[in-house]
Structure formats: C-alpha cells, structure tokens
Amino acid sequence: MMSSAAQDRRAAPADRRWLVLVVVAVAQLMVVLDATVVNIALPSAQHALGFSNTDRQWVVTCYALAFGSLLLLGGRIGDMFSRKRVLIAGLAGFAVASAIGGAAVSFPMLVTARTLQGVFAALLAPAALGTLTSTFTDPRERGRAFAVFGSVASGGAGVGLILGGVLTQYLSWRYTLYVNLVFAAFAIAGALAWIRSSRPATRPRQDWPGTVLASAGLFLIVFGFSRAEIAGWAAPLTVTCLVGGPLLLAAFVAAERRSTHPLMPLRVILDRTRGGSYAVLGLTGIALFGVFLFLTYYLQEVKGYSPVTSGLLFLPFVGGILVSSTESSIVALPRVGPRALIASGMLLGTGAMAYLTQLTVTSSYASVILPAMIVMGLGFGVIFAVTINTATADVRRQDAGVASALVNTMQQVGGSIGLSALSTVALNATTRYLATHHTGPLAPAIAATRGYTTAFAVAAAILGLGVILAVVLLPSRRRLAELRTAAAEPTPAPEPQPAPAPQAIPVALCGCSPVTHPVSGAAVAAGRRIPPGEVVTSP
C-alpha cells in the first residue's frame, strides 16, 4: 500500500500544473484586456491630457508596433533562458509601464508608457503560452488547458470592453491602466510559487541578423496599416512600409535558411498543420478586431448606449466562447480532429458576420445583434481553443517559445490589418453614402451604419477564406489517428554508424508529449527501457 505521504507527493505535480494554468491564464488575460480596455478610456484620457484626434491613434498604435515587432525576439529569449524568469520579468515590466501610464501627466508620457507595455507584452505572452505548452503534454489534460487558454484569448477582449466601461465611468480612465498592477501581482506571486525554473542545457546563440530583419519587417507592416487608416493607402510612407515590410520578411526567411542558430527555425512554420493553424489565426484576428470596433461604435454612437451598457451587451459573445471552447477542445477534438472543428467554427463566424450585414439604424439588439453575438461566440471559441492547441502541439521544447510567439504574432498582425483595412472599407462606404444622401437628420447615422455593414461583409468573406484553408491544410481525424499510431510504435535501435546525427520522428498531433528526446545507444546497452516515441541513436 502506498502511504498517504507518498500519494500526496505524487498528486502534487498534477495539482501544480493546474495552478500553472491559472497563472498563465491571468498573464494572457492582462495582455488581451489591454487591447480593448484602453480603447474605451481613450476619449476620457484625451480630454484629461488635451491631445488632438490625430494624436489619439498613437496611444493604440505605439503599443501594437512594439508588441507585434518584438514577439519573435521575445519568444526566442524564452527558449534561450529560463521561461519562468522571462515571464516574471515581462509581468513586472508590464506592471511598471502600466503604473507610468496611469500616472501620465502629458501625451508623450502616456505614449512612452504604452510603448513599454508593448515591449514587455512581447516578453510575457510567448513565455506564458510556451510554459503552458511544455507543462501539459497529456492529450486530455492538454485539451482542458487549451480550452481555458482559448477562452481567455478570444473572450478577454469582450471582458476588456466591460471592465473598461466600468472603470472609466465610475472611477477614472487611469484605472484602466492601474488595474494591470493587480493582475501582475497575482501572476508574479503564482509564478514564483508554482512554476518550476528550467533552462536549456546548452544556450543557443542569438540570431541578430534574423532578429533585426524580422522586427523591422513586422514593424513596417503594422505601421503601414496603421498609417493607411490616417494618411490613406496611396500615401508615399504607407506604400513604402507595406512594400518594404514583406521584402524584409522575405530576406528574414532567406537568412534563416542559412543560419546555424535561427531566430525562427523554419521547421516550425513549414509543418503543414502548424502553418495552416497560423494562417487561420491571422484571418480570425482580422475579423474579430473588426467586430469589436464596429459593434462598439454602433452601440455607442448610433444607439446611444453608455460604455458600461455597451460592454455588458457583449456578454453573450463571451458566454458563447466559454461554452464552445471547453466542449470543442476537451470532447470534440480527440474524436473529430482539428479540420472539421476549425472549419465549422469559421463557418459559424462567417454566418454571423453575414447576418450582421442586415443591421440598420432602427434594428433592435435582440433581433439582430444578440443572435449574431451568440453564434460568433460559439464559432470563435472553437477556432481559438482548437487552433492554438494545434499550432503548439508536436513542437520541440527548444522551439516552444518561438512557436508560441507566432501565435501572438498572427493575432497581433491580423488585428492591425483588420483595424486598418476594415476601417478604410467602412469609411469609404460611409463617404459614398453621404455624397448621395447628405440630407436629413438621420443621414450621418445611416451612413455610419452602412459603413459598418460593408465591413461586416468583407469580414465574412475573410472568414470564408479561412474555411477553405482549414479544409485544405489541417488534418482530418483519420490523419490524426495515423500520426498517433506512428508515434505509439516503438522505434527499434539502428545499427551502429561511424558518426551518426540524432534523428527525430514526428510526434502525434495532440497525442503525446510535444518533445522528442534523442536517446543514446549507451542507454540501450545499459538495459534501460526506451519509451514509445523516443529515438535511439548510436553513440
């Protein structure tokens, strides 16, 4: 019989894993909240600090620029050093930057604080997801963990609208920044208590040429789309950025092919399943940010709801996410596979977006917006929980940070593209309507609504493209079963070779540990049993 003390020792690691999930979820919530909670507070901050409408967009853009351009570097730093320490450093820095922003007495001080928030978010976001990826390797536990993480990743933005409205209306816009100190303090305490510190046995060298090319390329793309919203798509600076950014990323890929210590090993994205997951995340980010932006404008400017009421009206969206992310990742993914689930989620999102194109000035919340929000919540919950799980499964431990960074990069870049491109589409539609229907007291509201519905139609088409990508690139249930069978078969020891290189075999998607450890022939000679999935190499 096992003693109770021994049982407690055995149960402790499992209990610790779920506590680690809490820490990671809080860290991710803090990053996701910041994308929307500050937007609600912008008008109040503008009034208090006295900056212009032209300057207002920099409060959002500077955060996106720092966050989006430094994510790959932040992910690789987590792979090179102790992921626990990187996570804590990111949390502490984000909290300090939030405190500076909350105490801002001028526009430059606020923008500087927002930039620092983006820098430290680029550290903590990949470290948080990388910690989750390496902590949960059992398929069923992994499904539960990523259901929670997916709910936070997709539903946190809706929670940010509610929290931002409450804090701004009843306290001050400054508390939308100060609230991060509470989240960060809890997450730091939890990380110190529950996350185990680990670092690679041999620290890889930093790929500085790749870092410069990737960061500069992502910076130009995010800046170019942000600039297009203000100066127009034909402006020389906009064109230069949108042409130069992809060129730098192409040079980055070429440099990574030759690098002995690449910032982003190409094996991470050349995997068909993982590459398809990243593409789906990027397209979903475009549509999701557009939904929050235009529905918020519609509820507040057209229907006249307060910030708090507008935020509360997004609760059905959050509720749909909580239900579908849990069921899809825990119950459906092992039975159906990622292809059918993600394609179904994209279809639900496409249908909901298309339904929102019926919106008019006189539409009621219950008849148009509520059904669309519920269906979108169900669809996006499936997409995020399953896609993030799929994108980070079957990844080597030394690549977990950069694979996690790519998840955040696709969401961030997709969101930047969505905000700029869909805003331009909506603005053009509004302008065209006003040019021909410029009379009447309701003309501005009708024109704005026409712009929103046009943007919803474009977002529906983008999600429709995501359905096609999911069907073409992601594995079916049969293919998933084949991968699991291949990984479960013991690998025989090869004949001794003069100078072998350790070889690795693919690990089943969501079916076993994402790490494959080479095993030396000496271990076989010593009589050690080789677990399924490990690879035997000669000394």
C-alpha positions as MATLAB code, in Angstrom:
seq = 'MMSSAAQDRRAAPADRRWLVLVVVAVAQLMVVLDATVVNIALPSAQHALGFSNTDRQWVVTCYALAFGSLLLLGGRIGDMFSRKRVLIAGLAGFAVASAIGGAAVSFPMLVTARTLQGVFAALLAPAALGTLTSTFTDPRERGRAFAVFGSVASGGAGVGLILGGVLTQYLSWRYTLYVNLVFAAFAIAGALAWIRSSRPATRPRQDWPGTVLASAGLFLIVFGFSRAEIAGWAAPLTVTCLVGGPLLLAAFVAAERRSTHPLMPLRVILDRTRGGSYAVLGLTGIALFGVFLFLTYYLQEVKGYSPVTSGLLFLPFVGGILVSSTESSIVALPRVGPRALIASGMLLGTGAMAYLTQLTVTSSYASVILPAMIVMGLGFGVIFAVTINTATADVRRQDAGVASALVNTMQQVGGSIGLSALSTVALNATTRYLATHHTGPLAPAIAATRGYTTAFAVAAAILGLGVILAVVLLPSRRRLAELRTAAAEPTPAPEPQPAPAPQAIPVALCGCSPVTHPVSGAAVAAGRRIPPGEVVTSP';
ca = [
       0.000    0.000    0.000;
       1.207    3.466   -0.846;
       1.422    5.757    2.141;
      -0.664    8.918    2.224;
       2.532   10.996    2.192;
       3.678    9.259   -0.979;
       0.274    9.791   -2.548;
       0.451   13.492   -1.699;
       3.879   13.723   -3.309;
       2.596   12.042   -6.459;
      -0.502   14.287   -6.626;
       1.469   17.475   -6.120;
       2.824   17.815   -9.675;
      -0.655   17.362  -11.173;
      -2.100   19.950   -8.804;
       0.784   22.283   -9.616;
       0.033   22.000  -13.339;
      -3.455   23.411  -12.881;
      -2.111   26.215  -10.718;
       0.367   26.990  -13.501;
      -2.626   27.198  -15.846;
      -4.189   29.832  -13.577;
      -1.001   31.923  -13.694;
      -0.727   31.633  -17.478;
      -4.416   32.493  -17.944;
      -4.117   35.625  -15.786;
      -0.996   36.737  -17.685;
      -2.733   36.218  -21.029;
      -5.869   37.970  -19.797;
      -3.813   41.022  -18.853;
      -2.368   41.249  -22.381;
      -5.702   40.666  -24.138;
      -7.607   43.057  -21.880;
      -5.171   45.830  -22.676;
      -6.146   45.732  -26.344;
      -9.720   46.842  -25.609;
      -9.838   48.255  -22.090;
      -7.716   51.256  -23.103;
      -9.833   51.927  -26.207;
     -12.884   52.548  -24.026;
     -10.888   55.018  -21.922;
      -9.351   56.955  -24.840;
     -11.947   59.767  -25.023;
     -11.599   60.466  -21.299;
      -7.788   60.333  -21.488;
      -7.828   62.707  -24.456;
      -9.960   65.190  -22.561;
      -7.760   64.996  -19.455;
      -4.390   65.326  -21.231;
      -5.541   67.586  -24.051;
      -4.144   65.810  -27.112;
      -5.673   66.021  -30.585;
      -7.723   63.487  -32.539;
      -4.742   62.982  -34.845;
      -2.516   62.055  -31.914;
      -5.111   59.794  -30.313;
      -4.412   56.821  -32.565;
      -0.790   56.694  -31.354;
      -1.953   55.529  -27.925;
      -3.056   52.315  -29.630;
      -0.527   52.183  -32.469;
       2.648   52.505  -30.370;
       1.579   49.507  -28.278;
       0.828   47.445  -31.393;
       4.144   48.422  -33.014;
       6.271   47.374  -30.039;
       4.252   44.241  -29.321;
       3.985   42.990  -32.892;
       7.572   43.676  -33.956;
       9.269   42.154  -30.882;
       7.197   38.985  -30.386;
       9.582   36.643  -32.210;
      12.530   38.015  -30.236;
      10.560   37.631  -27.005;
       9.717   34.028  -27.875;
      13.313   33.137  -28.608;
      14.515   34.770  -25.366;
      12.135   32.443  -23.525;
      13.699   29.475  -25.321;
      17.240   30.649  -24.523;
      16.794   31.456  -20.852;
      14.568   30.302  -18.012;
      10.988   30.739  -19.239;
       9.867   31.338  -15.646;
      12.253   34.268  -15.240;
      11.312   35.718  -18.617;
       7.624   35.516  -17.703;
       8.186   37.226  -14.350;
      10.331   39.928  -15.965;
       7.627   40.562  -18.549;
       4.908   40.763  -15.906;
       6.922   43.123  -13.705;
       7.855   45.373  -16.619;
       4.274   45.461  -17.881;
       3.068   46.453  -14.415;
       5.627   49.257  -14.115;
       4.743   50.561  -17.575;
       1.038   50.469  -16.645;
       1.726   52.467  -13.490;
       3.612   55.080  -15.518;
       0.732   55.303  -17.987;
      -1.842   55.623  -15.231;
       0.132   58.486  -13.689;
       0.736   60.209  -17.044;
       0.537   63.997  -16.955;
       1.255   64.533  -20.663;
       0.697   62.867  -24.005;
       4.402   61.906  -24.528;
       4.446   60.230  -21.108;
       1.353   58.184  -21.958;
       2.727   57.123  -25.348;
       6.055   56.133  -23.782;
       4.259   54.008  -21.212;
       2.154   52.314  -23.907;
       5.305   51.555  -25.907;
       6.924   49.963  -22.853;
       3.771   47.929  -22.307;
       4.149   46.550  -25.823;
       7.813   45.690  -25.249;
       7.135   43.723  -22.071;
       3.987   42.134  -23.533;
       6.228   40.723  -26.268;
       8.239   39.048  -23.498;
       5.453   37.694  -21.326;
       2.934   36.498  -23.959;
       5.200   33.882  -25.633;
       6.637   32.863  -22.256;
       3.121   32.257  -20.902;
       1.986   30.126  -23.847;
       5.335   28.351  -24.012;
       5.000   27.451  -20.327;
       1.533   26.045  -20.993;
       2.764   24.034  -23.993;
       5.595   22.381  -22.071;
       3.564   21.851  -18.892;
       0.588   19.982  -20.381;
       1.593   17.008  -22.532;
      -1.167   14.509  -21.756;
      -3.769   14.804  -24.564;
      -6.818   15.050  -22.297;
      -5.233   17.476  -19.833;
      -3.885   19.478  -22.765;
      -7.415   19.758  -24.157;
      -8.726   21.165  -20.865;
      -5.810   23.578  -20.510;
      -6.123   24.965  -24.014;
      -9.887   25.263  -23.632;
      -9.248   27.694  -20.767;
      -6.466   29.487  -22.638;
      -8.566   29.776  -25.797;
     -11.453   31.219  -23.800;
      -9.159   33.881  -22.367;
      -7.514   34.626  -25.724;
     -10.816   35.198  -27.523;
     -13.151   36.277  -24.718;
     -10.720   38.548  -22.903;
     -11.302   41.334  -25.407;
     -15.020   41.305  -24.599;
     -14.266   41.351  -20.890;
     -11.998   44.334  -21.543;
     -14.901   46.293  -23.008;
     -16.960   45.663  -19.871;
     -14.138   46.349  -17.419;
     -13.011   49.438  -19.312;
     -16.520   50.868  -19.278;
     -16.995   50.262  -15.559;
     -13.604   51.688  -14.547;
     -13.910   54.728  -16.814;
     -17.474   55.574  -15.854;
     -17.272   55.015  -12.097;
     -13.593   55.671  -11.273;
     -11.226   57.181  -13.850;
      -9.604   56.314  -17.166;
      -6.347   55.937  -15.239;
      -7.653   52.798  -13.530;
      -7.835   51.012  -16.881;
      -4.031   51.028  -16.619;
      -3.702   50.690  -12.854;
      -5.793   47.502  -12.899;
      -2.860   45.707  -14.552;
      -0.929   46.004  -11.295;
      -3.444   43.707   -9.605;
      -3.231   41.099  -12.361;
       0.558   41.287  -12.498;
       0.990   40.964   -8.721;
      -1.139   37.811   -8.637;
       0.603   36.283  -11.660;
       4.108   37.039  -10.324;
       3.281   35.532   -6.929;
       1.834   32.454   -8.616;
       4.811   32.078  -10.953;
       7.252   32.254   -8.053;
       5.283   29.667   -6.080;
       4.129   27.184   -8.726;
       6.198   27.387  -11.917;
       9.424   25.429  -11.900;
      12.517   27.113  -13.271;
      14.266   25.370  -16.144;
      16.779   26.417  -18.760;
      18.293   24.672  -21.794;
      21.401   22.573  -21.180;
      23.229   24.486  -23.898;
      22.122   28.034  -24.592;
      21.868   28.728  -28.345;
      23.470   31.814  -29.817;
      21.239   34.751  -30.650;
      20.496   35.255  -34.337;
      20.937   39.033  -34.500;
      20.614   39.448  -38.304;
      17.366   37.482  -38.191;
      16.168   39.489  -35.201;
      16.744   42.805  -36.989;
      15.084   41.658  -40.215;
      12.039   40.122  -38.505;
      11.493   43.014  -36.098;
      11.918   45.650  -38.815;
       9.652   43.778  -41.232;
       6.850   43.327  -38.713;
       7.255   46.947  -37.568;
       6.830   48.259  -41.116;
       3.770   46.098  -41.778;
       1.987   47.110  -38.571;
       2.982   50.762  -39.021;
       1.967   50.737  -42.672;
      -1.544   49.509  -41.962;
      -1.889   51.928  -39.048;
      -0.679   54.786  -41.231;
      -3.073   53.868  -44.028;
      -6.024   54.500  -41.740;
      -4.901   58.133  -41.326;
      -2.992   59.160  -44.444;
      -4.588   56.825  -46.973;
      -3.353   53.772  -48.878;
      -1.681   55.808  -51.625;
       0.438   57.947  -49.285;
       4.183   57.509  -50.015;
       5.025   56.456  -46.447;
       2.181   53.921  -46.398;
       3.271   52.362  -49.690;
       6.919   52.288  -48.611;
       6.075   50.472  -45.384;
       3.679   47.969  -46.948;
       6.197   47.130  -49.675;
       9.301   47.204  -47.502;
       7.832   45.093  -44.682;
       7.170   41.954  -46.768;
      10.530   42.368  -48.513;
      12.329   42.395  -45.167;
      10.378   39.315  -44.051;
      11.375   37.555  -47.282;
      15.008   38.440  -46.541;
      14.454   37.129  -42.997;
      13.298   33.741  -44.343;
      16.321   33.574  -46.642;
      18.623   34.404  -43.735;
      17.008   31.769  -41.506;
      17.673   29.080  -44.129;
      21.405   29.746  -43.828;
      21.626   30.433  -40.090;
      23.038   27.778  -37.773;
      21.107   29.261  -34.832;
      17.961   30.750  -36.413;
      15.652   33.064  -34.536;
      12.724   31.142  -36.032;
      13.608   27.618  -37.168;
      11.744   27.135  -40.445;
      10.620   23.684  -39.299;
       8.162   25.489  -37.027;
       6.163   27.025  -39.887;
       6.866   24.591  -42.730;
       4.835   21.931  -40.964;
       1.578   21.918  -42.941;
      -0.700   21.584  -39.931;
       1.043   24.270  -37.914;
       1.295   26.652  -40.876;
      -2.413   26.242  -41.562;
      -3.202   26.971  -37.927;
      -1.188   30.191  -38.015;
      -2.971   31.295  -41.206;
      -6.381   30.651  -39.643;
      -5.395   32.627  -36.537;
      -4.320   35.588  -38.658;
      -7.576   35.653  -40.627;
      -9.623   35.287  -37.452;
      -7.736   38.194  -35.865;
      -8.683   40.415  -38.798;
     -12.375   39.665  -38.381;
     -12.508   39.625  -34.575;
     -10.976   43.069  -34.066;
     -13.333   44.478  -36.677;
     -16.346   43.088  -34.814;
     -15.394   44.742  -31.543;
     -14.538   48.032  -33.194;
     -17.662   48.495  -35.314;
     -20.185   46.977  -32.937;
     -18.845   49.213  -30.160;
     -19.212   52.271  -32.400;
     -22.706   51.207  -33.438;
     -23.925   50.627  -29.880;
     -22.494   53.883  -28.517;
     -22.731   56.341  -31.404;
     -25.809   55.107  -33.285;
     -27.889   53.572  -30.487;
     -26.610   55.904  -27.738;
     -25.690   53.319  -25.091;
     -23.191   54.168  -22.340;
     -19.754   52.482  -22.253;
     -20.845   50.205  -19.399;
     -24.064   49.160  -21.129;
     -22.236   48.600  -24.401;
     -19.705   46.377  -22.654;
     -22.418   44.358  -20.909;
     -24.143   43.772  -24.245;
     -21.072   41.778  -25.320;
     -21.633   39.211  -22.545;
     -23.462   36.725  -24.827;
     -20.380   36.692  -27.032;
     -18.175   35.839  -24.054;
     -20.660   33.201  -22.878;
     -20.661   31.506  -26.275;
     -16.879   31.379  -26.224;
     -16.775   29.788  -22.773;
     -19.189   27.033  -23.812;
     -17.724   26.165  -27.200;
     -14.041   26.376  -26.298;
     -14.481   23.899  -23.463;
     -16.554   21.392  -25.392;
     -14.534   21.579  -28.601;
     -11.081   21.207  -27.074;
     -11.921   18.588  -24.436;
     -14.669   16.494  -26.011;
     -14.706   17.030  -29.764;
     -11.043   17.418  -30.741;
      -9.968   13.847  -29.856;
     -12.986   12.442  -31.711;
     -13.282   14.699  -34.746;
      -9.851   16.188  -35.369;
      -8.883   19.822  -35.969;
     -10.000   20.099  -39.611;
     -13.731   19.643  -39.082;
     -13.803   21.654  -35.860;
     -11.899   24.693  -37.110;
     -13.772   24.717  -40.427;
     -17.074   24.544  -38.517;
     -16.026   27.429  -36.277;
     -15.080   29.513  -39.303;
     -18.449   28.713  -40.897;
     -20.281   29.869  -37.779;
     -18.272   33.083  -37.774;
     -18.942   33.621  -41.476;
     -22.684   33.153  -40.993;
     -22.815   35.521  -38.030;
     -20.862   38.200  -39.887;
     -23.161   37.851  -42.889;
     -26.186   38.175  -40.603;
     -24.805   41.444  -39.213;
     -24.901   42.955  -42.702;
     -28.675   43.344  -42.139;
     -28.033   45.917  -39.402;
     -29.865   49.232  -39.747;
     -30.308   52.329  -37.614;
     -33.627   51.010  -36.313;
     -32.509   47.398  -35.716;
     -33.093   46.095  -32.212;
     -30.383   44.430  -30.185;
     -32.485   41.301  -29.606;
     -33.363   40.685  -33.247;
     -30.006   41.223  -34.985;
     -27.024   41.740  -32.679;
     -27.823   39.183  -29.977;
     -28.198   36.153  -32.308;
     -25.054   37.159  -34.195;
     -23.061   37.543  -30.964;
     -24.098   34.133  -29.677;
     -23.217   32.383  -32.932;
     -19.925   34.306  -33.232;
     -19.024   33.426  -29.668;
     -19.623   29.747  -30.374;
     -17.583   29.918  -33.575;
     -14.641   31.918  -32.256;
     -14.467   29.776  -29.113;
     -13.964   26.689  -31.283;
     -11.465   28.446  -33.544;
      -9.172   29.810  -30.832;
      -9.171   26.823  -28.466;
      -8.551   24.226  -31.175;
      -6.248   26.313  -33.376;
      -3.912   27.411  -30.560;
      -3.794   23.802  -29.337;
      -2.985   22.567  -32.842;
      -0.430   25.304  -33.563;
       1.636   24.479  -30.466;
       1.290   20.680  -30.485;
       4.111   18.482  -31.759;
       6.681   21.219  -31.211;
      10.137   20.637  -29.773;
      10.760   22.017  -26.322;
      13.517   24.295  -27.600;
      11.049   25.754  -30.139;
       8.082   26.189  -27.787;
       8.761   29.877  -27.213;
       9.016   30.891  -30.857;
       6.021   28.698  -31.798;
       4.014   30.444  -29.086;
       5.283   33.840  -30.259;
       3.982   33.099  -33.748;
       0.502   32.521  -32.298;
       0.546   36.004  -30.772;
       2.215   37.498  -33.852;
      -0.511   36.251  -36.182;
      -3.215   37.578  -33.854;
      -1.488   40.949  -33.446;
      -0.635   41.471  -37.113;
      -4.073   40.196  -38.114;
      -5.692   42.604  -35.701;
      -3.655   45.536  -37.036;
      -4.592   44.657  -40.603;
      -8.236   44.234  -39.610;
      -8.479   47.562  -37.817;
      -6.858   49.492  -40.664;
      -8.289   47.704  -43.686;
     -11.829   47.349  -42.371;
     -11.808   50.944  -41.098;
     -10.882   52.094  -44.588;
     -13.658   49.972  -46.109;
     -16.200   51.357  -43.642;
     -15.049   54.950  -44.143;
     -15.271   54.706  -47.928;
     -18.768   53.237  -47.758;
     -19.864   55.974  -45.345;
     -18.414   58.699  -47.571;
     -20.097   57.333  -50.691;
     -23.464   57.224  -48.943;
     -23.177   60.777  -47.640;
     -22.230   62.031  -51.093;
     -25.614   60.956  -52.444;
     -27.777   61.077  -49.291;
     -26.448   64.097  -47.425;
     -29.786   65.472  -46.260;
     -31.879   64.535  -43.267;
     -31.150   64.371  -39.541;
     -30.501   60.609  -39.652;
     -28.139   60.732  -42.642;
     -24.896   60.568  -40.570;
     -26.140   57.612  -38.504;
     -27.422   55.780  -41.572;
     -24.149   56.414  -43.405;
     -22.091   55.144  -40.451;
     -24.224   52.008  -40.216;
     -23.815   51.451  -43.961;
     -20.053   51.569  -43.431;
     -20.217   49.055  -40.588;
     -22.321   46.570  -42.568;
     -19.928   46.825  -45.522;
     -17.046   45.994  -43.198;
     -19.002   43.037  -41.814;
     -19.485   41.733  -45.372;
     -15.736   41.917  -46.024;
     -15.025   40.198  -42.689;
     -17.465   37.414  -43.649;
     -15.557   36.883  -46.907;
     -12.260   36.710  -44.991;
     -13.649   34.065  -42.643;
     -14.952   32.196  -45.676;
     -11.394   32.061  -46.978;
     -10.425   30.648  -43.582;
     -12.898   27.794  -44.092;
     -11.113   26.849  -47.314;
      -7.667   26.999  -45.693;
      -8.838   24.860  -42.782;
     -10.205   22.172  -45.102;
      -7.097   22.147  -47.311;
      -4.295   22.416  -44.728;
      -5.463   20.890  -41.454;
      -5.505   17.132  -40.752;
      -8.652   15.034  -40.654;
      -9.496   12.581  -37.889;
      -8.057    9.725  -39.978;
      -4.775   11.555  -40.478;
      -4.630   12.395  -36.789;
      -5.096    8.704  -35.970;
      -2.256    7.792  -38.344;
       0.061   10.241  -36.600;
      -0.848    8.820  -33.208;
      -0.269    5.253  -34.400;
       3.126    6.166  -35.841;
       4.203    7.831  -32.598;
       2.952    4.962  -30.440;
       5.048    2.329  -32.257;
       8.387    1.618  -30.527;
      11.373    2.644  -32.606;
      13.997   -0.126  -32.969;
      17.648    0.601  -32.339;
      19.558    1.294  -35.573;
      22.830   -0.357  -36.495;
      25.880    1.470  -35.146;
      27.196    4.095  -37.562;
      30.599    5.772  -37.643;
      29.361    9.308  -36.975;
      25.619    9.491  -36.584;
      23.474   12.556  -36.053;
      20.495   12.285  -33.682;
      17.301   11.836  -35.654;
      13.759   12.636  -34.554;
      10.388   11.335  -35.696;
       7.153   13.360  -35.772;
       5.109   13.269  -32.615;
       1.350   12.759  -32.911;
      -0.629   15.980  -33.030;
      -2.183   16.488  -29.588;
      -1.464   12.794  -28.964;
       1.673   12.760  -26.835;
       4.392   14.942  -25.407;
       5.493   17.694  -27.766;
       9.118   16.830  -27.032;
      11.083   14.018  -28.658;
      14.332   13.259  -26.849;
      17.180   11.534  -28.709;
      18.409    8.516  -26.721;
      21.978    7.314  -26.976;
      22.966    3.736  -27.822;
      24.688    3.590  -24.451;
      21.305    3.738  -22.783;
      20.201    0.692  -24.776;
      23.340   -1.178  -23.862;
      22.697   -0.386  -20.208;
      19.374   -2.146  -20.428;
      17.153    0.957  -19.981;
      13.647    0.560  -21.415;
      13.045    3.037  -24.243;
       9.575    4.659  -24.034;
       7.498    4.819  -27.224;
       8.193    7.923  -29.253;
      11.860    8.281  -28.297;
      14.550    7.819  -30.913;
      17.570    5.583  -30.403;
      20.861    6.793  -31.774;
      24.308    5.326  -31.662;
      26.957    6.948  -29.502;
];
